Amino acid sequence: QNTLQMTATHSNYTDPNNLKFEEIKILGSSQEIVSVSVSQNNVVQDYNPDITNDPATKVAVIKGLQLELGKSYTITWTLNMNINERFDCHPNPNATQEKCQQLGCSWEETANPDIPSCYYSSSNPYLIENVNYSSTGIVATLSLDDSKVRANEAYTAPISTLRLEVKYHLNNMLQFKIYDYQNSRYEVPVPLNLPSSPASSSQDRLYDVSLQIKPFGIQVRRRSTGTVIWNSGLPTFTFSDMFIQISTRLASQYIYGFGEAEHPTFRHNMSWNTWGMFTRDQPPTYKLNSYGFQPFYMALEEDGNAHGVLLLNSNAMDVTFQPTPALTYRTIGGILDFYMVLGPTPELVVQEYTELIGRPVMPPYWSLGFQLCRYGYANDSEVAQVVEEMKAARIPHDVQYVDIDYMERNLDFTLSPRFAGLPALINKIKAEGMRFIIILDPAISGNETDYPAFTRGVADDVFVQWPDTKEILYSKVWSFLPNVQINESLPHEDQVENYVSHCAFPDFFRNSTLEWYKREILEVYNNPDPSKSLKFDGLWTDMNEPAAFMNGAMGGCRNDLLNNPPYMPHLGYRSTGLIHKTPCMEGLHYLPDGTPARHYDVHSLYGWSQARPSLLALQGATKERGIVISRSTFPSSGRWVGHWLGDNTAAWDQLHKSIIGMMEFSLFGISYTGADICGFFKDAQYEMCVRWMQLGAFYPYSRNHNEKGTRRQDPASWDDKFKEMSRDVLNIRYTLLPYLYTLLYDAHAHGSTVVRPVLHEFVGDRTTWDIDEQFLWGPALLISPVMKENERSVRAYFPDARWYDYHTNTDTGFRKQFQNLSAPLEHINLHIRGGYILPWQRPANTTAYSRKNPMGLTVALDDSLLAAGHLYWDDGVRIDAYEDGVYLLTSFTANQNVLQITVTHQNYTDPNNLMFTDIKVLGVPSNVTQVTVAQNGAPISSAHQFAYNNTKLLEITNLQLQLGQNYTLQWS
């Protein structure tokens, strides 16, 4: 034990070179060697050796020894479990030494309560019994070493009949899955895009997989570098009915993703932090599980290579990060089904991940305009007044909303008498070039005598049921009872108790529910009474976690095991069980193939299951592309919906956190995102709202929205100076919409990110790995907002490229450095990256008018005087325009003094006879005396003018280059 005996058994030769043993290497050392002592003839020698430990490879090296060949020595060393090597053996609360030792684990309290006092000191009990390797993967059977099985509670006894399947699907993507081969278990019914048979080749795969036989573990290596990016041969692995746990060592401390929760930084803090995942009506709050369920992370390796990992499991779970660096997953049901994409760049990770889960939805052009909403509009004339005030202030405004106020007593698919004028108002503003979005909540009131949505839903059997009686499971959410006088001054809980009706939850997995939902939504759009038809253009699906205003169901829940499982993940309100603000876990759903499923398993898929039906119902009613904005999401929700970051607060810290949230949803494959500008809860303050309007002008989903009872915060509600600042920054947004729309096309067609972390473009620069107070639009526009009170400057990082100030068109000369930039209250710093060409269009108050305006290009030359870009254009509303090929794609390339405009896909002609009339070339090194325009190799007459100034800016105006044609411009 921890002793090496060196005995000279025959010593009758002395080497003339005076040889000495100077180094001892110990393989398989599971703990850290902290001290070494050397003795000779029981006399301790005076040594201070150099010790290194590598826990990942279990190799310890002792150097600096001088042990003479031919002499006998005893070397002893003391071990210490490196505290970072501890894995929590008692993740449930209230660990004690007694409980810990009953589990067969070690106990040693630490000063830091986040570091586990109870930790594993023996290996996991699983081993591989037989294994089959093939060219397309590995299949292995796992068994249990009974002598290693630890004490456990009911429903957490390890299952002995496990199978591991590893599939090499693509050269850059593999799957490993662990399941019970004897008893079928719930598996997530979300379809992924997998090849029908693995399409990778052994010579081109970016990864190698090896197995550890005993104790069981999986290792994945990046072949090009040898970096181990997954290594699960750790003591934590266990697989039981209601508790499944697996850990892996990580390749670095740089981990991004997992959601939905409010994270203070984009890069995870690896210092013993646990985050729960279970969809819940939880406003963004540190460490509390919120609306979405996103079990995906992206990791950087030390050399800047990137990979991504999805655990396809929808049961309540938590993940623990520790500085080892390592990650532990704990989930309370289903199976382990991992998918890993190998990048090797961060941007490729997202492209490969969205190839697997499905590409982000293509929004309509109008949904890129500025949007306005609030909860608490009193009536339709109040909405009409806001629209008129925005118009009078000449502030761009494309989309107006109504929250649940428009419904009669908050009942879906109804119209309140106070909003009797809403159908006419919607028709009026649409005639003026605007659009309209309405809210829908999933829960349907069951306390009405004449409510077709409910009666038809009962007839079509669309509601979640009790498993034993097959009766509808009722809870309470928004809708109020008929014929009651509501006292709004009472606390929320009392109002729910006294006035709120029983409600049923549509089961969106069932095919019958899709047909029911389509019909109910169509009837709002085409009401039998035309004066009640709401000609909406988009849907906003709220409360779909699903949320309830009570815990569980009317009459109480009936299955305590499911609602208070043996392991309760690290969620908010752990003591309440899983039913906090949601229905009972025994609620019965039916999957599309008729398989029954427990709410316990599919709870976090509720918003996902509503996403596709919502988009299909919307498009069926409007016959246009439309947009759905959903509060709850799961991997692949982005195929059908965008997402807003929920009920935030009017507070300065929320500006920064919204950037982190958007960047995370970029990783999750949801590109149409944004936060409520100026905050949902509490009164917005003037300066904060100005800065938030500036930041929000660069949210893909740009909407100002707030809570009932708070002050007005729409841009028209403030003073003239505020209106002017809002108008100016929104005009910049509208100018750049052709670029933003093209980025959303790139995301939809190729899976790239729109809101792009700086590290995605400059991963070779480690400073960018922690940048989350700035972000990029695509590769080319750097946004550096002010997000602190009273600040009139901003510290911004400039990676290694040419950066031109958007406002002045001048080369800043900043690169690979932080810079303090002036930022008066009316200013947001924007920079264009050299090497890129941005298409733009003159702004207007709505996109209906801006889309008719002249277009332009900004050509930002890099150090080599090169630049490139492209423009995607279609009619902005056609369903599946990209899929059907009904669009125009134009590429732009600049080289030295030549700009080529080349149409690469020509199947759409804009009715407005659009032209590029202005081209700005930034970074032109010397004076320009001539600009010529050619088509098909021959010069054409052109009445353009141009000017060159000493900031190296060439401006060409009065051009008439038709969109959809090829041109060559040359300057000399």
Rosetta blueprint (number, residue, H / E / L):
1 Q L
2 N L
3 T E
4 L E
5 Q E
6 M E
7 T L
8 A L
9 T L
10 H L
11 S L
12 N L
13 Y L
14 T L
15 D L
16 P L
17 N L
18 N L
19 L L
20 K E
21 F E
22 E E
23 E E
24 I E
25 K E
26 I E
27 L E
28 G L
29 S L
30 S L
31 Q L
32 E E
33 I E
34 V E
35 S E
36 V E
37 S E
38 V E
39 S E
40 Q E
41 N L
42 N L
43 V E
44 V E
45 Q L
46 D L
47 Y L
48 N L
49 P L
50 D E
51 I E
52 T E
53 N E
54 D E
55 P L
56 A L
57 T L
58 K L
59 V E
60 A E
61 V E
62 I E
63 K E
64 G E
65 L E
66 Q E
67 L E
68 E E
69 L L
70 G L
71 K L
72 S L
73 Y E
74 T E
75 I E
76 T E
77 W E
78 T E
79 L E
80 N E
81 M L
82 N L
83 I H
84 N H
85 E H
86 R L
87 F L
88 D E
89 C L
90 H L
91 P L
92 N L
93 P L
94 N L
95 A L
96 T L
97 Q H
98 E H
99 K H
100 C H
101 Q H
102 Q H
103 L L
104 G L
105 C L
106 S E
107 W E
108 E L
109 E L
110 T L
111 A L
112 N L
113 P L
114 D L
115 I L
116 P L
117 S L
118 C E
119 Y E
120 Y L
121 S L
122 S L
123 S L
124 N L
125 P L
126 Y E
127 L E
128 I E
129 E E
130 N E
131 V E
132 N E
133 Y E
134 S E
135 S L
136 T L
137 G E
138 I E
139 V E
140 A E
141 T E
142 L E
143 S E
144 L E
145 D L
146 D H
147 S H
148 K H
149 V L
150 R L
151 A L
152 N L
153 E L
154 A L
155 Y L
156 T L
157 A L
158 P L
159 I L
160 S L
161 T L
162 L E
163 R E
164 L E
165 E E
166 V E
167 K E
168 Y E
169 H E
170 L E
171 N L
172 N L
173 M E
174 L E
175 Q E
176 F E
177 K E
178 I E
179 Y E
180 D E
181 Y L
182 Q L
183 N L
184 S L
185 R L
186 Y L
187 E L
188 V L
189 P L
190 V L
191 P L
192 L L
193 N L
194 L L
195 P L
196 S L
197 S L
198 P L
199 A L
200 S L
201 S L
202 S L
203 Q L
204 D L
205 R L
206 L L
207 Y E
208 D E
209 V E
210 S E
211 L E
212 Q E
213 I L
214 K L
215 P L
216 F L
217 G E
218 I E
219 Q E
220 V E
221 R E
222 R E
223 R L
224 S L
225 T L
226 G L
227 T L
228 V E
229 I E
230 W E
231 N E
232 S L
233 G L
234 L L
235 P L
236 T L
237 F L
238 T E
239 F E
240 S L
241 D L
242 M L
243 F L
244 I E
245 Q E
246 I E
247 S E
248 T E
249 R E
250 L L
251 A L
252 S L
253 Q L
254 Y L
255 I E
256 Y E
257 G E
258 F E
259 G E
260 E L
261 A L
262 E E
263 H L
264 P L
265 T L
266 F L
267 R E
268 H L
269 N L
270 M L
271 S L
272 W L
273 N E
274 T E
275 W E
276 G E
277 M E
278 F L
279 T L
280 R L
281 D L
282 Q L
283 P L
284 P L
285 T L
286 Y E
287 K L
288 L L
289 N L
290 S L
291 Y L
292 G L
293 F L
294 Q E
295 P E
296 F E
297 Y E
298 M E
299 A E
300 L E
301 E L
302 E L
303 D L
304 G L
305 N L
306 A E
307 H E
308 G E
309 V E
310 L E
311 L E
312 L L
313 N L
314 S L
315 N L
316 A L
317 M E
318 D E
319 V E
320 T E
321 F E
322 Q E
323 P L
324 T L
325 P L
326 A E
327 L E
328 T E
329 Y E
330 R E
331 T E
332 I L
333 G L
334 G L
335 I L
336 L E
337 D E
338 F E
339 Y E
340 M E
341 V E
342 L L
343 G L
344 P L
345 T L
346 P H
347 E H
348 L H
349 V H
350 V H
351 Q H
352 E H
353 Y H
354 T H
355 E H
356 L H
357 I H
358 G L
359 R L
360 P L
361 V L
362 M L
363 P L
364 P L
365 Y H
366 W H
367 S H
368 L H
369 G L
370 F L
371 Q E
372 L E
373 C L
374 R L
375 Y L
376 G L
377 Y L
378 A L
379 N L
380 D H
381 S H
382 E H
383 V H
384 A H
385 Q H
386 V H
387 V H
388 E H
389 E H
390 M H
391 K H
392 A H
393 A L
394 R L
395 I L
396 P L
397 H L
398 D L
399 V E
400 Q E
401 Y E
402 V E
403 D L
404 I H
405 D H
406 Y H
407 M L
408 E H
409 R H
410 N H
411 L L
412 D L
413 F L
414 T L
415 L L
416 S L
417 P H
418 R H
419 F H
420 A L
421 G L
422 L H
423 P H
424 A H
425 L H
426 I H
427 N H
428 K H
429 I H
430 K H
431 A H
432 E L
433 G L
434 M L
435 R E
436 F E
437 I E
438 I E
439 I E
440 L E
441 D L
442 P L
443 A L
444 I E
445 S E
446 G L
447 N L
448 E L
449 T L
450 D L
451 Y L
452 P H
453 A H
454 F H
455 T H
456 R H
457 G H
458 V H
459 A H
460 D L
461 D L
462 V L
463 F E
464 V L
465 Q E
466 W L
467 P L
468 D L
469 T L
470 K L
471 E L
472 I E
473 L L
474 Y E
475 S E
476 K E
477 V E
478 W E
479 S E
480 F E
481 L L
482 P L
483 N L
484 V L
485 Q L
486 I L
487 N L
488 E L
489 S L
490 L L
491 P L
492 H H
493 E H
494 D H
495 Q H
496 V H
497 E H
498 N H
499 Y H
500 V E
501 S E
502 H E
503 C E
504 A E
505 F L
506 P E
507 D L
508 F L
509 F L
510 R L
511 N H
512 S H
513 T H
514 L H
515 E H
516 W H
517 Y H
518 K H
519 R H
520 E H
521 I H
522 L H
523 E H
524 V H
525 Y H
526 N L
527 N L
528 P L
529 D L
530 P H
531 S H
532 K H
533 S L
534 L L
535 K L
536 F L
537 D L
538 G E
539 L E
540 W E
541 T E
542 D L
543 M L
544 N L
545 E L
546 P L
547 A L
548 A L
549 F L
550 M L
551 N L
552 G L
553 A L
554 M L
555 G L
556 G L
557 C L
558 R L
559 N L
560 D H
561 L H
562 L H
563 N H
564 N L
565 P L
566 P L
567 Y L
568 M L
569 P L
570 H L
571 L L
572 G L
573 Y L
574 R H
575 S H
576 T H
577 G L
578 L L
579 I L
580 H L
581 K L
582 T L
583 P L
584 C L
585 M L
586 E L
587 G L
588 L E
589 H E
590 Y E
591 L L
592 P L
593 D L
594 G L
595 T L
596 P E
597 A E
598 R E
599 H H
600 Y H
601 D H
602 V H
603 H H
604 S H
605 L H
606 Y H
607 G H
608 W H
609 S H
610 Q H
611 A H
612 R H
613 P H
614 S H
615 L H
616 L H
617 A H
618 L H
619 Q H
620 G H
621 A H
622 T H
623 K L
624 E L
625 R L
626 G L
627 I E
628 V E
629 I E
630 S E
631 R L
632 S L
633 T L
634 F L
635 P L
636 S L
637 S H
638 G H
639 R H
640 W L
641 V L
642 G E
643 H E
644 W E
645 L L
646 G L
647 D L
648 N L
649 T E
650 A L
651 A L
652 W L
653 D H
654 Q H
655 L H
656 H H
657 K H
658 S H
659 I H
660 I H
661 G H
662 M H
663 M H
664 E H
665 F H
666 S H
667 L H
668 F L
669 G L
670 I L
671 S L
672 Y L
673 T E
674 G E
675 A L
676 D E
677 I E
678 C L
679 G L
680 F L
681 F E
682 K L
683 D L
684 A L
685 Q L
686 Y H
687 E H
688 M H
689 C H
690 V H
691 R H
692 W H
693 M H
694 Q H
695 L H
696 G H
697 A L
698 F L
699 Y L
700 P L
701 Y L
702 S L
703 R E
704 N E
705 H L
706 N L
707 E L
708 K L
709 G L
710 T L
711 R L
712 R L
713 Q L
714 D L
715 P H
716 A H
717 S H
718 W L
719 D L
720 D H
721 K H
722 F H
723 K H
724 E H
725 M H
726 S H
727 R H
728 D H
729 V H
730 L H
731 N H
732 I H
733 R H
734 Y H
735 T H
736 L L
737 L H
738 P H
739 Y H
740 L H
741 Y H
742 T H
743 L H
744 L H
745 Y H
746 D H
747 A H
748 H H
749 A H
750 H H
751 G L
752 S L
753 T L
754 V L
755 V E
756 R E
757 P L
758 V H
759 L H
760 H H
761 E H
762 F L
763 V L
764 G L
765 D L
766 R H
767 T H
768 T H
769 W H
770 D H
771 I L
772 D L
773 E L
774 Q L
775 F E
776 L E
777 W E
778 G L
779 P L
780 A L
781 L E
782 L E
783 I E
784 S E
785 P L
786 V L
787 M L
788 K L
789 E L
790 N L
791 E L
792 R L
793 S E
794 V E
795 R E
796 A E
797 Y E
798 F E
799 P L
800 D L
801 A L
802 R L
803 W E
804 Y E
805 D E
806 Y L
807 H L
808 T L
809 N L
810 T L
811 D E
812 T L
813 G L
814 F L
815 R L
816 K L
817 Q E
818 F E
819 Q E
820 N E
821 L E
822 S E
823 A L
824 P L
825 L L
826 E L
827 H L
828 I L
829 N E
830 L E
831 H E
832 I E
833 R E
834 G L
835 G L
836 Y E
837 I E
838 L E
839 P E
840 W E
841 Q E
842 R L
843 P L
844 A L
845 N L
846 T L
847 T H
848 A H
849 Y H
850 S H
851 R L
852 K L
853 N L
854 P L
855 M E
856 G E
857 L E
858 T E
859 V E
860 A E
861 L L
862 D L
863 D L
864 S L
865 L L
866 L E
867 A E
868 A E
869 G E
870 H E
871 L E
872 Y E
873 W E
874 D L
875 D L
876 G L
877 V L
878 R L
879 I L
880 D L
881 A L
882 Y L
883 E L
884 D L
885 G L
886 V L
887 Y L
888 L E
889 L E
890 T E
891 S E
892 F E
893 T E
894 A E
895 N E
896 Q L
897 N L
898 V E
899 L E
900 Q E
901 I E
902 T E
903 V E
904 T E
905 H E
906 Q E
907 N L
908 Y L
909 T L
910 D L
911 P L
912 N L
913 N L
914 L L
915 M E
916 F E
917 T E
918 D E
919 I E
920 K E
921 V E
922 L E
923 G L
924 V L
925 P L
926 S L
927 N L
928 V L
929 T L
930 Q L
931 V E
932 T E
933 V E
934 A E
935 Q E
936 N L
937 G L
938 A E
939 P E
940 I L
941 S L
942 S L
943 A L
944 H L
945 Q E
946 F E
947 A E
948 Y E
949 N E
950 N L
951 T L
952 K L
953 L E
954 L E
955 E E
956 I E
957 T E
958 N L
959 L L
960 Q L
961 L E
962 Q E
963 L L
964 G L
965 Q L
966 N L
967 Y E
968 T E
969 L E
970 Q E
971 W E
972 S L
